[in-house]
Amino acid sequence: MPDPARILLIRCGALGDMVQLSAVVGALADHHGVPVDVLSSGGFSAACLTGMPGLGEQFSVKHRRRPGWLAPDVRRLAATLAARGYAHVYPFDRVPVVERALAKAGAVVHNTEMPTTSIHALDSYREQLVAVGVQAPALIHQRVVATAPERAAAQALLAKHGLAGKRAIVIQAGNKRTLHFFARFRPGRDLKAWPTAYWVGAATSLATAHPDAAIVFAGAPPEWDLAEDIRQQLPAEIRQRSANLARDLPVRTLAGLLAEALGCLSVDTGPAHLAAALGCPLVVLFGPADPLAMVPRGPGPVAMVRSGVACSPCYGTMRRRTCRENICMRQISVAQVAQAWAGLGLKPSA
């Protein structure tokens, strides 16, 4: 029998998607008055939800699009979830094997698949919730958290690199495409990449404006080389108060770092959404993606910088498939970034 205290939310996505999903978890928990379980792709992306209010248990699936006969792990998961007796299922991504098993077990499987619209993802989530009878506020807000131990772990990591007591300016230069194994052989396909020389100029400008702050490069381990290339080109004085944490920064420690940071400069990627959700002042660079649909939101100041070339945004069009010049990012200047950073209203020195 379905248990009214069992609610399941399905969404498989990258880190930024899961940060935004925290708003849906919160809205559903408020509406039903019970914690909400989440089925996602798992891994580091799902880790951003850890500890948030209203979250129940987390489950992960690797082969959600495969038919059941090709994915025994999905069949086993479907059986496990069906046995839990969910009353309501909200599939913002489709996992047919799981949905059929849950419906057969008596769950109400709502039609909440994400539409292909150009409105912001959070607004789209709210529209879908309201359409299936979920009471949601006019604006739904992300609810990721950084605990005191996670903040302390981030501070300990800074101390390990000789930066104890300094506020961090976090720089996120890489993105999902940077993580790909073949990225070093196909640099022209990373359409969100900003030239290394520009990163050096921007980091130097921010460090000069905040002489007591540390310049800290974030990222996943495959992004370490990119971050180190930028760091090594910084002026010696600034390099001495910098650190490349890309090999030692799990998502929960990253959350602690961003929650205590002076600010963050990032391309359009998951850590930018995490920074905004945690209230970290943010400047984010947009190129091929539509900022109307994807600009990070949060309680702190967020400045979006883009070049405004005619072919941008190109995601969802043939222009993206044929682009090799990456002009939408290359035409963002260091001066634009410095101006946007100044507009955040941060104090000249940390």
N, C-alpha and C positions, 0 to 999 in steps of 0.2 A: 504494500500500500504506500502511496506517496506520503511523504512526511512534510507538512507545511514549513518545518524548520530547515528544509534542505533546498537550497537555491544554487544553481550552477550557471556560471557565465563562461562562454567559450570565445576566446580571441587569441589567435596565433600571430605574433608580430615581433618586430625588433624592439629595442629598448625604448625608443620614443613612443611607439604604439602602446607599450605596457604602462609607461608613465601616464599617458592620457587615459588608459583604461582604469586607472585608480579612481578617476572621477565617476566612472560607471559603477565600480564596486561600491563606492560610497553611496551613490544614489539608490542602488538596489538594496543595500543594507538598511538605509533609512526607510525605504518604502515597505520592505517586508519585516523589518524589525529583527532580523537574524543575520549572522555572518554569511558571507557569500563565498562559495567555493569557486575556483578559477581553473579552467583547463586551457593551457597555452602551449607554446613551443618549449617552455621551460628554459633552463640555462640561465645565463647572466641577465637576460632580458627580464625574466620573471622575478629575479632577485630584487628588483627595485620595489616590488609590492610588499616585501617582507616587513612586518610590523605595523602596517597601516591599519587604522580603525576599520572594522567591518569586514576584514578578510578572514575567510575560513581556511580550508585546506587548498593546496595547490597540486594540480596534476599536470603532466606533460605528455605530449604526443609528438612523434617524429614524422610519421608518414600519414598525415591527415587526409591527403587526396587519393591515396591508394585504395583500391577495392579491398574488402575484407579478406578475400582469399589470398591476397598478396601481402597482407600486413597482420600477422597473428598477434603482434603486440597491441595493435589497435583493437582487435577483437577482445583480447583479455581485458584491456582498459574499459571497453564498453560494458563488459559483463560486471566488472567491479563497480562502475558508476551506476549501472542499472540496479544493482543490489542495494545501493545506498538509499534508494527511494526518493529521488528528487521530485518536488512538486512542480517547480518551474525551471525551465532551461532557456537561457537567452543566448542564442548562437550568433555572435557578430562575425564569426567565421564558420564555414560549414565543415563538419566532420560527419559525413553521412552515416557511417557505421555506428558511431556513438549516438547520434540523434535517433536513429531507428530503434536502437536498444532501449533508450530512455523513454521514447514514446510508447513502446510496447509495454514498458513497466508502469505506465500510467502518468508519466510526466506531461505537463503542458509545455510543448516546445514552441516558443514564440517566434514570429517572423521578424527578426531583428538584424538580418544581414545588412552590412554596410552598403549604402547606395553610392553610386559614382557621381558625386556632386562636388562643386568647387567651394562649398562652405567649409568653415573650419571643422576639424574632426570632432571637437568637443560639442559644437553646436549640432553636428550630425548625430552624435550619440544621443543628445537630449531629444532630438526630434524622433528618433527611433524608440526611445523609452516611452515618450508620451504617446506615441502611436499604438503601443501595446498596453496602455493603461497604467503605466508607472508614473506616480507623482514625482516630478523632478522640478527643481527650482529653475528660474529663468536662465541662470548660468550655473553649470555644474563645474566644480573645481577639483583639480587633482589633489590627492591626499597622501602622496608619498611622504615619508618621514625619515629623519636621520636621528638615531638614538644617541644618548650621551656616550656610551661605549664606542660607537662608530665615529663620533666626532673626536674622541680621545685617540682612537687608533690612527686617524688621519693626522692628528697633531704629533703623535709619536713617529709617524713616517716622515714628517717634515723634519723633526729633530734628528732622525737618523741621517738625513742628508745635510745636516748642519744649518737648518733653517728654523730652529726652535724660536718660538715667540713672534714669528713674522706672519702677517696676513698674506694669503696667497692670491695672486692673480692667476687663474687657471686658464690654460690655453689648450683647446682641443682642435688640433689641425687635421686629424684624420677622420674618416667616416667609414661607412660599411664597405665601400669599394676598396678602401685602403687595406682592409683585412683580407681581401681575396689573394690567394696564392700567386696568381698571375699578375697582380697589380704592378709589380716592379717591371714587368715586361711590356705592359700596356698602359703606361701612365696617361695617355691621351683619353682613355676610357673613363677615368675618374673625373666625372663632370663637375663634382663639387670641390675639386682641388683648387687651392689658392697658391700662387707661386711661392716657393721657399723664401725668396728675397723679400717678398711682401710680409711674410710672417716675421722675418727678422726685423724689418722696419717697424712693424706694429708692436712687437714685443719690446723693442727698444724704446719706442714712444711711451708705452704704458709704464715701463720700468722707470723712465725718467720723470714721469708725472707723479710716481709714487715711490720715492727713493727708499722708503722703509719696508716695501713689500717684496715678497719673493715671487719669481716667475716660475710657475710650476706647469709642466707639460703632462697632460692626462692622456689616456688612451688604453687600448688593449695591447698585449705583447707584440702582435704584428705591426703595430704603429710606432714601436720604439725607435726604429731606424729613422723614420721621418722626423719624429720629435727631436732626436739627437742631432740630426743634420741641422735643424733650425737652431738648437741650443748652442752648438759649437760655433756658429757664425755670429753669436751675440758679442757685443763688446765685452772685454775681459771683466770689467767691474760688475756688469749685469750678469754675466755667466756665473760669477762667484756666488750670487744669490739666486741661483736657479737650480731646478732639479727635473730630471726626466723620470716620471713615476709609471711609465706605461707598462713596465714589466711587473709591477707590484701594487696594482690598484684594482682590486675586485669591486664590484658595483656598490656593495654596502660601504666600503671605505671611501669610494668616490663620493657617495652621498654625504658622508661625514665631512669630507674635504670641501665640497661645494657649499654645505650649510654654514661653514665658518669662513668661507673665502671672501675676499674684498670684492671680487667680481670675476666674470668669465668671458673669454672671447672664443667663439667657436664657429665652425661651419655648421650648416644645417644637418644635424645628426642627433642621435639619442641623448648623449650627455648634455646637449643644449636644453632639451626638454626637461631633463632631470634638474639642471641648474635653475631653470625658471620656476619649476614646481616647488623647489625648496626655498624660493625667495632670493636666490643669488642674483645680483645685478648682472645683466647679460647683454652682450653685443653679439648678434648672430648674422652670418653672411649667407645670403640667399642667391643662388644662381639658377639652376634648371628647375627647381621645385616651385610650386605656387605658394607664396607666403600667406595669401588669404586663407588657404586651407591648412597650412602646416606651421605657421609661426608659433614658437613656444609661448605659452601663457603661464602666468604665475603672479604671486603677490608682490614681487619686487619689480624694479624697472627693467624693461626689455626694449632694446633698440635693434631694429632690423635694417641691414644695409644691403643694397643691391645696386647693380649698375644700370638697370633699366634698358638694356639693349632690346631691340624689337623682337628677337627670337626667343626671349625668356619671358615666362617659363615654358619649357618644352616637354616636361614629363607628360606622357600620354599622347604624344604626337610623333610623327615620323622624323621630325627634326632631331629628336633625342637619339635616334638610331644612327643618324648620319653625321652628327656633330663630332668633330675632332679638334676644333680650335679652342673650345671651352672659353669663349670670349666673355660670357656673362660673368664668370668669376675673375678673369684676367683684367677686366675693366673696373673692378672694384679697387679703389686706391687706398693706400695707407692713410692718406689725409682724411678720407671719408670715415674710416674706422676710428681714427683719433677724435674726429668731431663727434661721432656717435657715442664714443666712450665718455667724452666730456659732458655730453648731454644726459648721462646717467645721474649726474649730480653728486658724484663721490667726492670725498675730501681729497685735496691735492696730495696728502701724505697719510698713510695708514697709521 
